[in-house]
Amino acid sequence: MLHSHDRDHGHAHEHGHTHGPSTPHPAQTVPWSILRMALAARLGAALAVSAGLWAAVLLAMR
């Protein structure tokens, strides 16, 4: 026996923010953080970003 229940009873429970307006959002975990990287890795990342930006500038000047 098949039972069909296609009627909408309006039981949607949408909950927005539950913290107060003066309370900040709770901290969320991030997959990586530049602050947790070793100094050499930070310098390498900064160098790579800088090189990429300079490449974009030099290509735009062509």
C-alpha positions as CSV (number, residue, x, y, z in Angstrom):
1,M,0.0,0.0,0.0
2,L,1.5,3.3,-1.0
3,H,1.0,6.4,1.2
4,S,1.2,9.8,-0.5
5,H,1.7,12.8,1.7
6,D,2.1,15.8,-0.6
7,R,0.5,18.4,1.6
8,D,2.6,21.2,3.0
9,H,1.8,21.8,6.7
10,G,4.1,24.8,7.1
11,H,6.5,23.3,9.5
12,A,9.6,24.9,8.1
13,H,11.9,25.8,10.9
14,E,14.3,28.4,9.6
15,H,16.7,29.6,12.3
16,G,18.9,32.6,11.5
17,H,21.6,33.9,13.7
18,T,21.2,32.8,17.3
19,H,23.8,35.1,18.8
20,G,23.0,38.6,19.9
21,P,23.9,41.6,17.7
22,S,26.8,42.6,20.0
23,T,28.2,39.1,20.2
24,P,30.8,38.2,17.6
25,H,30.6,35.2,15.5
26,P,32.3,32.1,17.0
27,A,35.8,31.2,15.7
28,Q,35.8,28.8,12.7
29,T,38.6,26.4,11.9
30,V,40.5,27.1,8.7
31,P,42.2,24.4,6.6
32,W,45.5,26.4,6.7
33,S,46.7,29.6,8.3
34,I,49.7,31.8,7.3
35,L,50.3,32.4,11.0
36,R,50.9,28.7,11.5
37,M,53.4,28.4,8.7
38,A,57.1,28.3,9.3
39,L,59.1,31.5,8.6
40,A,60.7,30.0,5.5
41,A,57.3,28.9,4.2
42,R,55.8,32.4,4.8
43,L,58.7,34.0,3.0
44,G,58.4,31.6,0.1
45,A,54.7,32.2,-0.2
46,A,55.2,35.9,-0.2
47,L,57.9,35.6,-2.8
48,A,55.6,33.5,-5.0
49,V,52.7,35.9,-4.7
50,S,55.0,38.8,-5.4
51,A,56.5,37.1,-8.5
52,G,53.0,36.3,-9.8
53,L,51.9,39.9,-9.3
54,W,55.0,41.2,-11.1
55,A,54.4,38.8,-13.9
56,A,50.8,40.1,-14.3
57,V,52.1,43.7,-14.3
58,L,54.9,43.0,-16.9
59,L,52.4,41.1,-19.1
60,A,49.9,44.0,-19.0
61,M,52.6,46.4,-20.1
62,R,53.3,44.5,-23.3
